[in-house]
Amino acid sequence: MRKQTIQYTSPLDALVAVAKRLSLYENQQKMNSEEFFTQYNQGLLSDDALLIEWANDYRHYLALHQEIAQQLNYGA
């Protein structure tokens, strides 16, 4: 599988794109991302390639969410 690099014009655009991917994982696996990530970090789930991608996307989502929150607080 070849990875594709996508550049976004803003953290908010990136957050929306990642959130859409998380929604796809959640619908496929019938589990929300927060619960998945908790179980994954506890070692309760396999290291299947799909789950690794989901975990990485969720980490990216959290980082983007934090970045946006910091920018909003900075501007306040």
MDTraj code that builds the backbone (N, CA, C; nanometers):
import mdtraj as md
import numpy as np

residues = "MET ARG LYS GLN THR ILE GLN TYR THR SER PRO LEU ASP ALA LEU VAL ALA VAL ALA LYS ARG LEU SER LEU TYR GLU ASN GLN GLN LYS MET ASN SER GLU GLU PHE PHE THR GLN TYR ASN GLN GLY LEU LEU SER ASP ASP ALA LEU LEU ILE GLU TRP ALA ASN ASP TYR ARG HIS TYR LEU ALA LEU HIS GLN GLU ILE ALA GLN GLN LEU ASN TYR GLY ALA".split()
xyz = np.array([
    [0.0841, -0.1166, 0.0000],
    [0.0000, 0.0000, 0.0000],
    [0.0895, 0.1241, 0.0000],
    [0.0637, 0.2129, -0.0909],
    [0.1432, 0.3338, -0.1030],
    [0.0748, 0.4459, -0.0268],
    [0.1494, 0.5119, 0.0607],
    [0.0953, 0.6233, 0.1382],
    [0.0890, 0.7472, 0.0524],
    [-0.0145, 0.8240, 0.0739],
    [-0.0342, 0.9477, 0.0007],
    [-0.0183, 1.0635, 0.0980],
    [0.0559, 1.1648, 0.0578],
    [0.0735, 1.2835, 0.1399],
    [-0.0202, 1.3914, 0.0887],
    [-0.0989, 1.4443, 0.1800],
    [-0.1925, 1.5505, 0.1462],
    [-0.1587, 1.6710, 0.2324],
    [-0.1498, 1.7876, 0.1701],
    [-0.1247, 1.9091, 0.2455],
    [-0.2541, 1.9885, 0.2543],
    [-0.2817, 2.0389, 0.3741],
    [-0.4021, 2.1163, 0.3975],
    [-0.3644, 2.2623, 0.4202],
    [-0.4570, 2.3505, 0.3889],
    [-0.4290, 2.4927, 0.4023],
    [-0.4403, 2.5414, 0.5458],
    [-0.5067, 2.4628, 0.6303],
    [-0.5206, 2.5030, 0.7705],
    [-0.5377, 2.3786, 0.8575],
    [-0.5074, 2.3930, 0.9861],
    [-0.5316, 2.2807, 1.0780],
    [-0.6785, 2.2394, 1.0820],
    [-0.7680, 2.3356, 1.0631],
    [-0.9106, 2.3028, 1.0648],
    [-0.9487, 2.2144, 0.9462],
    [-0.8933, 2.2434, 0.8284],
    [-0.9178, 2.1577, 0.7122],
    [-0.8664, 2.0159, 0.7374],
    [-0.7488, 2.0069, 0.7973],
    [-0.6906, 1.8757, 0.8283],
    [-0.7768, 1.8022, 0.9300],
    [-0.8262, 1.8752, 1.0306],
    [-0.9104, 1.8137, 1.1340],
    [-1.0376, 1.7563, 1.0724],
    [-1.0989, 1.8283, 0.9822],
    [-1.2209, 1.7805, 0.9165],
    [-1.1922, 1.6536, 0.8368],
    [-1.0813, 1.6527, 0.7631],
    [-1.0462, 1.5352, 0.6829],
    [-1.0205, 1.4133, 0.7718],
    [-0.9490, 1.4332, 0.8808],
    [-0.9202, 1.3219, 0.9720],
    [-1.0494, 1.2744, 1.0385],
    [-1.1348, 1.3671, 1.0767],
    [-1.2624, 1.3298, 1.1397],
    [-1.3474, 1.2447, 1.0449],
    [-1.3438, 1.2760, 0.9162],
    [-1.4174, 1.1951, 0.8183],
    [-1.3621, 1.0530, 0.8118],
    [-1.2279, 1.0397, 0.8145],
    [-1.1677, 0.9058, 0.8136],
    [-1.2037, 0.8304, 0.9404],
    [-1.2025, 0.8995, 1.0545],
    [-1.2390, 0.8336, 1.1807],
    [-1.3830, 0.7831, 1.1752],
    [-1.4703, 0.8602, 1.1150],
    [-1.6098, 0.8190, 1.1024],
    [-1.6229, 0.6906, 1.0205],
    [-1.5427, 0.6777, 0.9166],
    [-1.5443, 0.5552, 0.8357],
    [-1.5008, 0.4348, 0.9188],
    [-1.3918, 0.4511, 0.9943],
    [-1.3453, 0.3416, 1.0813],
    [-1.4547, 0.3040, 1.1811],
    [-1.5156, 0.4050, 1.2422],
    [-1.6181, 0.3800, 1.3436],
    [-1.7360, 0.3036, 1.2860],
    [-1.7782, 0.3408, 1.1666],
    [-1.8905, 0.2708, 1.1024],
    [-1.8538, 0.1276, 1.0664],
    [-1.7312, 0.1065, 1.0182],
    [-1.6868, -0.0286, 0.9815],
    [-1.6745, -0.1183, 1.1036],
    [-1.6178, -0.0652, 1.2099],
    [-1.5847, -0.1453, 1.3274],
    [-1.6910, -0.1403, 1.4370],
    [-1.7937, -0.0578, 1.4183],
    [-1.9036, -0.0456, 1.5163],
    [-1.8527, -0.0090, 1.6561],
    [-1.7604, 0.0891, 1.6579],
    [-1.7017, 0.1342, 1.7845],
    [-1.6563, 0.2780, 1.7643],
    [-1.6758, 0.3641, 1.8666],
    [-1.6282, 0.5008, 1.8497],
    [-1.4765, 0.5056, 1.8693],
    [-1.4151, 0.6095, 1.8172],
    [-1.2693, 0.6185, 1.8148],
    [-1.2085, 0.6287, 1.9541],
    [-1.2752, 0.6989, 2.0434],
    [-1.2217, 0.7132, 2.1794],
    [-1.2155, 0.5773, 2.2494],
    [-1.3237, 0.5011, 2.2415],
    [-1.3262, 0.3673, 2.3028],
    [-1.2240, 0.2761, 2.2355],
    [-1.2183, 0.2811, 2.1024],
    [-1.1190, 0.2025, 2.0296],
    [-0.9786, 0.2338, 2.0792],
    [-0.9463, 0.3619, 2.0881],
    [-0.8103, 0.4027, 2.1230],
    [-0.7751, 0.3580, 2.2649],
    [-0.8708, 0.3657, 2.3545],
    [-0.8482, 0.3181, 2.4914],
    [-0.8159, 0.1689, 2.4908],
    [-0.8958, 0.0909, 2.4218],
    [-0.8727, -0.0535, 2.4153],
    [-0.7424, -0.0857, 2.3429],
    [-0.7135, -0.0131, 2.2361],
    [-0.5907, -0.0353, 2.1590],
    [-0.4677, -0.0087, 2.2457],
    [-0.4696, 0.1019, 2.3200],
    [-0.3560, 0.1352, 2.4063],
    [-0.3394, 0.0381, 2.5225],
    [-0.4463, -0.0266, 2.5624],
    [-0.4396, -0.1261, 2.6699],
    [-0.3967, -0.2627, 2.6178],
    [-0.3740, -0.2725, 2.4876],
    [-0.3307, -0.3985, 2.4291],
    [-0.4420, -0.4996, 2.4116],
    [-0.5660, -0.4535, 2.4137],
    [-0.6795, -0.5442, 2.4030],
    [-0.7162, -0.5757, 2.2581],
    [-0.6560, -0.5033, 2.1635],
    [-0.6857, -0.5233, 2.0217],
    [-0.5584, -0.5624, 1.9475],
    [-0.5755, -0.6202, 1.8320],
    [-0.4613, -0.6672, 1.7535],
    [-0.3848, -0.5507, 1.6911],
    [-0.2717, -0.5830, 1.6320],
    [-0.1914, -0.4851, 1.5592],
    [-0.2159, -0.4975, 1.4095],
    [-0.3391, -0.5231, 1.3745],
    [-0.3809, -0.5297, 1.2349],
    [-0.3518, -0.3952, 1.1679],
    [-0.3148, -0.3952, 1.0413],
    [-0.2783, -0.2727, 0.9696],
    [-0.3895, -0.1677, 0.9765],
    [-0.5141, -0.2101, 0.9630],
    [-0.6261, -0.1172, 0.9704],
    [-0.6329, -0.0492, 1.1072],
    [-0.6120, -0.1267, 1.2123],
    [-0.6191, -0.0705, 1.3471],
    [-0.5017, 0.0228, 1.3743],
    [-0.3872, -0.0080, 1.3197],
    [-0.2718, 0.0809, 1.3342],
    [-0.3010, 0.2145, 1.2655],
    [-0.3583, 0.2090, 1.1453],
    [-0.3940, 0.3321, 1.0743],
    [-0.4984, 0.4118, 1.1528],
    [-0.5960, 0.3423, 1.2084],
    [-0.7000, 0.4089, 1.2867],
    [-0.6370, 0.4774, 1.4078],
    [-0.5494, 0.4070, 1.4778],
    [-0.4827, 0.4653, 1.5946],
    [-0.4002, 0.5878, 1.5542],
    [-0.3293, 0.5790, 1.4439],
    [-0.2494, 0.6929, 1.3979],
    [-0.3379, 0.8108, 1.3589],
    [-0.4484, 0.7826, 1.2917],
    [-0.5409, 0.8905, 1.2568],
    [-0.5998, 0.9537, 1.3822],
    [-0.6301, 0.8738, 1.4830],
    [-0.6865, 0.9295, 1.6064],
    [-0.5824, 1.0147, 1.6794],
    [-0.4575, 0.9691, 1.6808],
    [-0.3503, 1.0513, 1.7405],
    [-0.3389, 1.1850, 1.6667],
    [-0.3457, 1.1787, 1.5342],
    [-0.3389, 1.3002, 1.4530],
    [-0.4575, 1.3913, 1.4853],
    [-0.5752, 1.3340, 1.4981],
    [-0.6953, 1.4096, 1.5345],
    [-0.6767, 1.4808, 1.6680],
    [-0.6260, 1.4088, 1.7674],
    [-0.6047, 1.4697, 1.8995],
    [-0.5046, 1.5837, 1.8931],
    [-0.3967, 1.5647, 1.8178],
    [-0.2947, 1.6692, 1.8049],
    [-0.3523, 1.7925, 1.7347],
    [-0.4281, 1.7715, 1.6283],
    [-0.4898, 1.8843, 1.5578],
    [-0.5908, 1.9559, 1.6463],
    [-0.6682, 1.8796, 1.7182],
    [-0.7684, 1.9366, 1.8084],
    [-0.6996, 2.0247, 1.9132],
    [-0.5902, 1.9749, 1.9688],
    [-0.5160, 2.0512, 2.0694],
    [-0.4561, 2.1783, 2.0076],
    [-0.4005, 2.1657, 1.8874],
    [-0.3408, 2.2814, 1.8193],
    [-0.4455, 2.3904, 1.7962],
    [-0.5633, 2.3515, 1.7504],
    [-0.6694, 2.4480, 1.7247],
    [-0.7168, 2.5117, 1.8552],
    [-0.7324, 2.4317, 1.9590],
    [-0.7756, 2.4840, 2.0884],
    [-0.6744, 2.5858, 2.1420],
    [-0.5454, 2.5572, 2.1258],
    [-0.4425, 2.6501, 2.1717],
    [-0.4484, 2.7806, 2.0926],
    [-0.4700, 2.7712, 1.9626],
    [-0.4802, 2.8915, 1.8799],
    [-0.6005, 2.9751, 1.9202],
    [-0.7120, 2.9097, 1.9517],
    [-0.8306, 2.9822, 1.9933],
    [-0.8099, 3.0499, 2.1287],
    [-0.7434, 2.9815, 2.2205],
    [-0.7155, 3.0389, 2.3516],
    [-0.6168, 3.1534, 2.3424],
    [-0.5224, 3.1413, 2.2500],
    [-0.4216, 3.2448, 2.2315],
    [-0.4864, 3.3729, 2.1800],
    [-0.5840, 3.3565, 2.0922],
    [-0.6506, 3.4719, 2.0344],
    [-0.7540, 3.5356, 2.1266],
    [-0.7879, 3.4668, 2.2335],
    [-0.8921, 3.5171, 2.3242],
    [-0.8423, 3.6271, 2.4148],
])
top = md.Topology()
chain = top.add_chain()
for i, resn in enumerate(residues, 1):
    res = top.add_residue(resn, chain, resSeq=i)
    for name in ("N", "CA", "C"):
        top.add_atom(name, md.element.get_by_symbol(name[0]), res)
traj = md.Trajectory(xyz[None], top)
